[in-house]
Each structure stands twice: as C-alpha cells, then as structure tokens.
Amino acid sequence: RKIKVLNLFAYTGGATVACLKSGASVVHVDSSRGMVDWAKENVEASGLKDRPIRYIVDDVVKFVKREIRRGNKYDVIIMDPPSYGRGANGEVWDIEKDLDNLVKLCKEVLSEQPLFFLINSYTAGLSCEVLTNLYKSILSEGKKVILAGDSSGGGLCLALCQSFEKSGILQPEKVITLAPWVDVTMSNPEITKIERVDPKLNSNVARVLGEFWANGQDLKDYKISPLYGDFKGLNNVYIFIGTRDILYPDNLLLYNKLQKEGVNAYLTVGTNLNHVYPVYPTVEGKKAIEQISKIISS
C-alpha cells in the first residue's frame, strides 16, 4: 500500500527526505517559512523534488485540527517538538503544557493500520512527568509499547522505566538502547583507557553536558544517572555498544547490574566500533538495524 507520512515541526526536512526516499508521500509542516524553504532545497539536492510532497507553513496544532475535520489519515506521524516556539500567526507553543494535547489530536489522524508514531525528545530538562503522561496515554489505548533511545536518550528511557516502577505503572514490553549514557559523572576509571581510541566523545565535555542536564540535581539521582537506580521490575532491555566508545565501560556495568537484579538483559558489542554505531550505513550498522527490526517485530 501507499504510505502517507505527516512530519510535524519538520524543520529542514531530514526525516522528510528519508521518507520520500523510501517511497512514501509526505506532508511537511513547520511554522517557519525559512525552515520550509530550506527543506525544499534539501529535497531537491537529494534528487527527490518529483516525489509526492506538500509543504505547509502553519501552526502545527491548528493544522492537525483541520486535518481531523477534513478526515485525512496518515500511516506515519513524526514530530520533533521544540521546548518553546511561535506559530505562523504568533501562536505560542510550550512543550510542557501542549505536547500531551497534540499527541491526543494526532491519534485522530492515524490510519486504521499505522506503521508508527515517532516523537523525538531532545528537550533538555523535559520532565519525567510529561513523558510519563504521554506513556500512560499510549498504554490506555491497549497498544504494545517499546521505548528506544540512543546515548542520553537511552539513559532517559532507563530512568523513565525506574520511575514507572516506583509509581506502579506497567513497564514497556521492551527497551532498546544504543550506547545509553547511564552515569553522567563519568567517574569510571576504565573510561580513560577507552578515551584513547574513541574518535567521537570526550569525557571532560561529557561531564559539563551532564551537569547542564542535571540542572542542579544530584548527578547520582537515578533520573540523571540511571546506573545508580533500581532496575528491578523492568522487562526486556537491549543494549548495543561499541568498544571504541567511552560509554562502553558503564554499559558493561549496566548489563551486569540488570542481570543481577533479575532483568532480561541482552548485550550486543560491536568490536572496534564507535558511539551509536547502528545508526551509521556500515556493514555492522546495517546488521544491527536488522537485529533491532527483528526485536521490535517479534
């Protein structure tokens, strides 16, 4: 079947290009005309200007409401919401206040057989409470839920699961992490040895970023560094990590702790591979993506 994609807060169109290249039709929505014009340039530069795409300069919430009235449906919804923003006519967006409502609206434009609904959560300081509310909303639909994240996003997934357990919320069926950042203190002495061969990450920079993320909280709080928390009650946790990654030593500690606490943990180690290696178009990366696809579909 023909796949229809709705890309919200679509910016310069990275996801739009990927979806067009895969053969889907895309509705690309962003409130900034400059971003939309840039996305057009990226689509043309990628040799995809003749593919089925609509560019919309509009407030995302207003556009989704109109699509509900029109009865339009999409097989895929992608969004990358900012912390704060303004719509094309000055509408104010606040992720803490508005994300849950937007997700509920988006459910009404999903097709009867949707492929996925993807929300990127890059917002520093986005509270566990907001993400937990989103998660509970999805659970209420009776859907299978899989959490996935790379690097700091992987750490956030594990922190959320610990929060779920403390609140008596049903755990996701699976958690898939790519090089999860689970200890922002970067105090593991083994990190120094790996840093000599890691071409991407620097432990000093990571410490600064960790303090920024913590925003005054204890760096060993499980919501900041989930390695220091309690993993009992989690279901299936998958870890993909390269040996040329300064997070490798802490990922080994994570795997061992998960096992000791009775969690079904699965570790895939990429020998001589870098940080979040599955996302790269290498032989090893493609093999890891195939493995992840099987994990999701099983």
Buried (B, 14 or more C-beta within 10 A) or exposed (E): EEBBBBBBBBBBBBBBBBBBEEEBBBBBBBBBEEBBEBBBEBBEEBEBEEBBBEBBBBBBBBBBBEBBEEEBBBBBBBBBBBEEBEBBEEBEBEBBEBBBEBBEBBBEBBBEEBBEBEBEBEBEEBEBEBBBEBBBEBBEEEEEBBBBBBBBBBBBBBBBBBBBBEEEBEBBEBBBBBBBBBBBBBEBEEBEEBBEEBEEBEBEEBBEBBBEBBEEEEBBBBBBBBBBBEBEBBEBBBBBBBBBBBBBBBBBBBBEBBBEEEBEBBBBBBEEBBBBBBBBEBEBBEEBBEBBEEBBEE
